[in-house]
Amino acid sequence: MYAIAGLLAVGLAACGGGGGAGSGASASIDQSSAVTLDNAETATVKIQALGSLVDPVEGALEGGWWGTGLIVNSDGLVVTNNHVVVGAATLKATVGGKSYDARILGTSECLDLAVIKLDGKNFPHFDWYTGDIKAALEVWALGYPNVGDREFAITKGIVSKADTATNTQWASVNHAIEHDARIRGGNSGGPLVAANGQVVGVNYAGDDINDLNLAIHRDEVQAVYDDLAAGKETLPARFQRALASLIDRAPAVPVLPSKEALEEAAGRWKRRDKIAESLGITMEQLAEIETL
């Protein structure tokens, strides 16, 4: 059983992952003057959220929780997990010994990703790993685990699976990285980096019993980053491609509604159940669409 690395158990809709695990697609992210492993703490953010969340066991809860994020440009844009910020009425971010107010720009339930903005400028920031991500690559997990005084911590390991599909209670990611750099509650949304400090993935789940740790693949993040930063709805790229193909074929496929309905669903919804409902099809039929 996977545990949410940010100590949240948020019931989110599972859906197919986006992007592809290649050699590093570009995204509109400032990649100059990036931090290294030695000074990575200056761009690793401790996030405190205050608000309400839904635990699948305890139900609705009020209070505060913690997670981690990584600054990706000097303007203070931060990538983290959706489950770190969902339900938050206010966000406080601490980095470099200073506290900042933060606001949510965009989220993806499907991919468990979010982009938030710190109030400030001229921040140190991470760069994305530019090489191929392969098994046995040495990696370091950075963040603020919920142990002791919640201070910055680093654990080291290797990539065991460079590109794998994973399903948890709160997300379904088609391109994830399995590694053994241990992550704990509070590490959610923190960077998984290579020896040069470049980001390989974004940590989001861990299984303490089996010593299994999961990060969202770099390419998965880069595929949706621009839309999240702009506050746009996001659909996994694989599902977008399937819809595009079906739009061309509609109404030749009997189970599908009109071309106009398909286009509206593609632009409006990001949750699989909402997409299926709006199209008037079952979840099983939607699953068939996603295999195209």
Secondary structure, 3 states (H helix, E strand, C coil): CCEECCCCCCCCCCCCCCCCCCCCCCCCCCCCCCCCCCCHHHHEEEEEEEEEEEECCCEEEEEEEEEEEEECCCCCEEEECHHHHCCEEEEEEEECCEEEEEEEEEEECCCCEEEEEECCCCCCCCCECCCCCCCCCEEEEEECCCCCCCCCEEEEEEEEEEEEEEECCCCEEEEEEEECCCCCCCCCCCEEECCCCCEEEEEEEEECCCCEEEEEEHHHHHHHHHHHHCCCCCCCHHHHHHHHHHHHHCCCCCCCCCHHHHHHHHHHCCCHHHHHHHHCCCHHHHHHHHCC
